[in-house]
């Protein structure tokens, strides 16, 4: 599933026209083709078609793992889930096998929501907060300081790995960047959040931010056939490296299952005793 850096990369590509030379900002949606009605979460596919038609794309951004487009009247949200993607394509390009919703823009381009596994969803809302209101703070936001983050950790008594992936706690982290950030912070994924000192909390927040910034700088990670173009996978220290040597100490990387998610860590660098 695309995480914060991948979603941020896609949002920037759409707004800045990176790779295509075409920005969707200021473009009018002349028409929309809905090929898979269940891709539309809210409203009905019929109402979606009527309302989105003729609106202008005024802004493109990201909140957590959502791509957020502010239209002239409504907010258009996309969650890519397991296999979704948003691409700008020439209007003349034939419809693809996995195209689910096609926005025909003024000019010679179209915005295509592709989704092989059909888990992704699209929302058209009067107010984006109707869907985004329950999300936790953005990890890269200046409003999230060390003291606030420490209080958040203290208010919970959960294992770090599932807590950091909880989108109501912190928005945008998934399996990859949580594993990499915990390694950078030298914290075991099963450590309990309210047992961390303020110093450990500060180190963890810094590790999260450094990991995400590096992911964004490298256009995210390309680890399967769905998301392409990034190279952060070449910088992985622990994720997907079970049985390989830790780049810091040489200990063999281990894999455990935490909250039904594969979790990679170094048992030496990330000893549970480190915070006890």
Secondary structure as UniProt FT lines:
FT   HELIX           4..16
FT   TURN            18..20
FT   TURN            25..26
FT   STRAND          28..34
FT   HELIX           37..39
FT   STRAND          40..42
FT   HELIX           45..52
FT   TURN            53..54
FT   STRAND          56..63
FT   TURN            64..65
FT   STRAND          66..71
FT   STRAND          75..79
FT   TURN            81..83
FT   STRAND          84..90
FT   TURN            91..92
FT   TURN            97..98
FT   STRAND          99..105
FT   STRAND          109..115
FT   TURN            116..117
FT   STRAND          121..125
FT   HELIX           129..132
FT   TURN            133..134
FT   STRAND          137..138
FT   TURN            139..140
FT   TURN            142..143
FT   HELIX           146..154
FT   HELIX           160..165
FT   TURN            167..169
FT   STRAND          170..171
FT   HELIX           175..185
FT   TURN            189..190
FT   HELIX           193..195
FT   HELIX           198..217
FT   TURN            218..219
FT   HELIX           232..235
FT   TURN            239..240
FT   TURN            242..243
FT   TURN            247..249
FT   STRAND          252..258
FT   TURN            259..260
FT   STRAND          261..266
FT   TURN            267..270
FT   HELIX           272..275
//
